[in-house]
Amino acid sequence: MRVRVPNASKGEVLGFVESMLGANRIRVRCMDGVVRIGRIPGKMKKRTWIREGDVVIVVPWSFQDEKADVKWRYWGQHISWLRDRGYLNR
């Protein structure tokens, strides 16, 4: 199975969706311990549904660390693969 893992050189971080805020915004608890406001880009919003409890890859903004862009959402089997390999603590 092929699973996309976060690329640390690009600043990508794994996170858990805590709540939906509306207007393409979500609250994400990232693996680095920071709770960020994530923005779902239009291209992803039209193709991928994101709900509470999902695991996503986010890229924090360089000028505001408490905000981030959502880059990827994981599916069920991919989440179990990440847990088995030690990427997820939860």
Number of C-alpha atoms within 10 A of each C-alpha: 5 6 12 11 15 18 12 9 6 9 13 20 20 22 26 22 22 18 16 16 11 7 8 13 18 23 20 30 20 20 15 9 8 13 19 22 23 27 20 22 13 9 8 14 13 9 8 11 10 19 14 13 12 18 24 24 24 27 22 21 13 10 7 9 13 14 20 25 19 24 17 20 22 17 12 9 10 17 18 14 15 16 12 11 9 10 15 16 8 7
